[in-house]
């Protein structure tokens, strides 16, 4: 099992304003966004090999109830791509607090999440 990369998912109060800042101030490009009820709830921006995800606070807290106790500045989940998710899941399921069971996402990857000793959510993912 080899870790491949890390993409932070940052909790924000306004996804549209955040991507506008990252595009205009830092030169990032939006490569994906997800609207819900006429506002953005999720977006991915990228500059060269740096990729960041931004998720609306309410949406992120609905996905991971463990974050309800966190304010926005503490609402960080880490999304880590791996090459053998089944091996890692088997390795961690008895050692780590599972925050979200192994599942296939709507976009086809296999994911599961743990809650670390600092209450950070680490989501592990393997593409198809």
GIWO-V93689 format. One record per helix or strand of 3 or more residues. SS is the DSSP state (~ for helix, > for strand). FROM is the first residue (numbers start at 1). TO is the last residue. Records with the same first field share a line. If there is no record, write none. Layout:
BEGIN
SS = FROM-TO, FROM-TO
END
This chain:
BEGIN
> = 3-12, 29-36, 39-47, 50-56, 76-82, 97-104, 110-115, 121-126
~ = 15-24, 57-63, 65-69, 72-74, 85-92
END
